[in-house]
Amino acid sequence: MAREPSKGPVIQKRVKRLLAALLGFAAGEFAEDNLNIEYDWKEEDSPNPKLTMKTTLVTLELLTQKDEYPGKLTKAQIREALNLLKDFVKILEDNRLQTQGSDEWHFTLKLWSTEKEKSLKRFDEVWQSNKPQKSKELEANYTQDEGVAVVPQTKLAIFQAPPLPAHFVERPEYSDDLKTRLVTGNRTLVITAIHGLGSVGKSTLAAALAVDAEVQTRFYDGILWATLGQQPDVLSLVSGWVQALGDYSFKPTSVEATTNHLRTLLYDKAVLLVVDDAWNTQDAQAFNVGGARCQVLVTTREAAIADALAASTYSLDIMKPDQAMALLTKKLRREITGAERQSAENLAQGVGYLPLALELAAAEVACGTTWDELLADIRQEVARLKSFDRPEAGEITDEASLKRLSLTASLNLSVKRMPQEKQQHFSWLGVLPEDVNINKMMAATLWAMDERNAAKTLQYLRNKALLLTGVPLADGTPTYRLHDLFHDLACNLLTAAPQPRRTGDLPGLGLNLTDAHAAFLEKYRQKTQNNLWHTLPDDGYIHQHLVWHLEKAGWVEEIHSLLREESATGNNGWYEVREKLGQTGGYITDISRAWELAQANWDESTLPQVVGLQCRYALITASLNSLAANVPIELLMALVKNHLWIAEQGLAYALQNPDLSKKVEALAQLVNYLPPNLAKLALSEALTAARMIQHESNLAFALRVLAEKLPEVLPEALSAARAIQDEYSRASALRALAEKLPEVLPEALSAARAIQDEYSRASALRALAEKLPEVLPEALSATWAIQSESSRADALTALAEKLPEVLPEALTAARAIQDERYRVCLEKISREPTRVFA
């Protein structure tokens, strides 16, 4: 049975917000252009007017985005609100024939008045009167459920920061200064920790800055967030930022190409880029992008990263005693007074005022352990850990080492106090990569249980402070994360012996990692169709990490088999599903890893197969590179002109073109559709590309194209034209430049006369006649000197547009030609002379 929706104030506000939006739409408060909502009032003059509406959840999501409140309601929240209006408030009548799994809604609202404010007031009264007494009593004491994150409210179109914990405590001694640096500075900021400590609150501080009103005002185009960890999939994370900025057409083929594309999209935007938990410089560098109005904020334990990024460093220390007590109070949701407060203060000092250790302690006290008992247990565990650390354990007196030991002790005690089954569930989390979002769907597979029990287990671990709250999925499904210190413990427990050799150690599962990954994969295999991995249902996890698990299980051949699978339509199954999920970057990462594995695992007997695999992966990569970098200029212009692509997106694609001449042409045309600042960037990039062209004629053409937009390059274009060795190309280039530089016409004429090839000389002279009519006789003379019959006929036909009197001669020349194609062409001219003379 599904859990009954809460009737608390948060849910009430959410339902009221949707009702207000619906009534506001019917009252004409919203522009109706982009909102597909049908509505009709019935019995308007009665005491209970009825409003019938027909729309979809997606449309209602857009409607709430336009209302007076920050952020928007998700589809899951809207569905819940509609059901509460039906089942709890009892004013909604569902008119749908098919209700299961449908995003379409057709309903009638039985209201109290056609006036919005009167109906909303009555809604509040009915909601309160319908609530159970027990719920009212609980709300009198608490307004925040345990473990529920404080979801930031924001009007930013792009906001990826994780939610703040419910027990968040402000630390103004750091946040105020950091905020000033973010808002007024233009240099990358790196938040590190004193002594390289983990768990001091670096990520939480960054998340708090992200929800600050002044920070959001400064970075009004959005806040992007990427959590790296020790082994990040950088390509997928960077391409995720590209998609967040609105470009879903981009096919990421490499980190470098995607970073360049991202840099262009961010060129003129004011965006805060948060790079959380960076472990090495190379990974962090990929995200160190953005224009003059962007800012990069990095959190890391490695202070050396700041030097490599030429960043300003900000070192974060432990909490102050009063802040530690505030965290404990918020976590317990009650005041700590009298003798208990002294005991709590002693424990806070005992765990070194580390936020993560304090949260673990509060979770244990909430379960009935006293502060004094917990402190005694922690001291005993610290002593035990010290005794196993090294022979001279008594010498561990430095502050950083003692704080690490106290945190480890707190973590060990939290796990020890759980039932054995819950310990095993926690241990299995060690089979997952670092810094992944954990949801009930994938947890149900991991723990071999249904989703309802998986959700309960996740919430249990969150209440024990062993999980962090993650960013909800698009449909509102909660997610969780493991702090890297907890991840390390789970990994250790996964492989530790079930019967510990040392007294006090935690019992493990006794698995080796290879077998653990294989067991996990077998659970997923059961969810496939015909053992085809690409048929796995989307659970928000497995598609991003399947290849990683296959490699960890030692199933390398399964990786190659996966990448060969065909879908029902005959296409590459794995590419099809990854692209559908918007994970093309992840697919490229999978291909790259498979290529590396093929190269690393071969011998003479398998060499032909390995070469075949490498060739296949090379062709796939090359095909995707070609798709990404060769959007035709005409298509590019049409997409931007018709507003199917934003200007930044079009510019990013133009910059990817590997053909320098085409890149210059595309950029020069795109300038007409770009705002001034982006136009300046496009012209700068075009000029740089033009100067890199080696072919003389192409260089002259590129510079001539740019001269339309950048008159200052005309002398350079003229110099390039003069340097062309090919006579005809030089004359053509000079003639074209004469549009802007009339004084070069004599030089162009001289160049044309010097052309040795008869047909080319005639063509050049004929073209110059546009500006110098007096050269027409010379052009005619040059035309008659052409030895080739067909070429002479062609030239005469073209010249007839300027000299109609030569048409009879052109016809005579044409009739003497044996080639049927030319003869037909000239006969057509003779039938339509007015077309020639026009």
Protein Blocks (a to p, Z undefined) as FASTA:
>chain_A
ZZdddfbfklmmmmmmmmmmmmmmmnopacfklmccddddehklbmbdcddddddfklmm
mmmmmmmbecjddfklmmmmmmmmmmmnopaccfbfblghpabdcdddddfbfbfklmmm
mmmmmmmmmpcfklmmmmmmpccdehiacddddfbfbdcbdcddfkbccdfklmmmmmmm
mmmmccdcddddehhighiopmmmmmmmmmpmklmmmmmnbccdddebjmdcfklmmmmm
mmmnopakbccfbfklmmmmmmmmmmmpccddddehiabfklmmmmmgcdfkbccddddf
blklmmmnopacdddddddfklmmmmmmmmnopacehjllmmmmmmmmmnoopaklmmmm
mmmmmnopafklmmmmmmmmmmmmmmmmpmklmmmmbfklmmmmmmmmmmmmmmmmpcfk
lmmmmmmmmmpcehiacdfklmmmmnopafklmmmmmmmmmmnopaccddddfkopacdd
ddfklmmmmmmmmmmcfbdfbghiacdehpafklmmmmmmmmmmmmpghhiaklpccehl
mmmmmmmmmmmnopmmlmmmmmmpccfkopafklmmmmmnopmmmmmmmmmmmmmmmmmm
ccfklmmmmmmmmmmmmmmmmmmmmmmmmccfklmmmmmmnomacfklmmmmmmmpmblk
lmmmmmmmmmmmccfklmmmmmmmmmmmmmmpmblklmmmmmmmmmmmmmmlmmmmmmmm
mmpmblklmmmmmmmmmmmmmmlmmmmmmmmmmpmblklmmmmmmmmmmmmmmlmmmmmm
mmmmpmblklmmmmmmmmmmmmmmlmmmmmmmmmmpmblklmmmmmmmmmmmmlmmZZ
